[in-house]
Amino acid sequence: MTSGLVEALVEASSPSWTRRVRAGRDLASFADVPEASETLVGLLLDVGDTAVTRQTAEALVRVGTVAAIRLIALAVAEADDCQADWLQTGVHDALVGLGGVSEVAAACGKLARDPEEAVRRGAADISAWAGVTR
């Protein structure tokens, strides 16, 4: 593992919300690494601070890979209403002015065929948030 990944994994369990936000941003590019993906879902569902949820979702959308969007979809499926609102806000924040809707749409299209029902449901929600029509 790279030192950046190890450091971010340690930061993700910090009691400081600002450190967890930084960890979410730093880990987003490692969305396809199993050790990071589990931690990222935990940050997306952070019970200590909504900023962690929002900014981790934003960072993952900016990465824009299927692996990154899949993690948001998994979190959406587990999120309570408050967490879902902040996940949606993070997705929206990343898409405003970014022009990344086509990447998100493509990722959600692939995730619509994911073997896990929770991922398919979460991807449908993300598509709706991004204004993607099928």
ABEGO torsion letter per residue (X at the ends): XBAAAAAAAAAAABABAAAAAAAAAAAAAAAABAAAAAAAAAAAABAABAAAAAAAAAAAAAAGBAAAAAAAAAAAAABBAAAAAAAAAAAAAAABGAGAAAAAAAAAAAAAABABAAAAAAAAAAAAAAGBBX
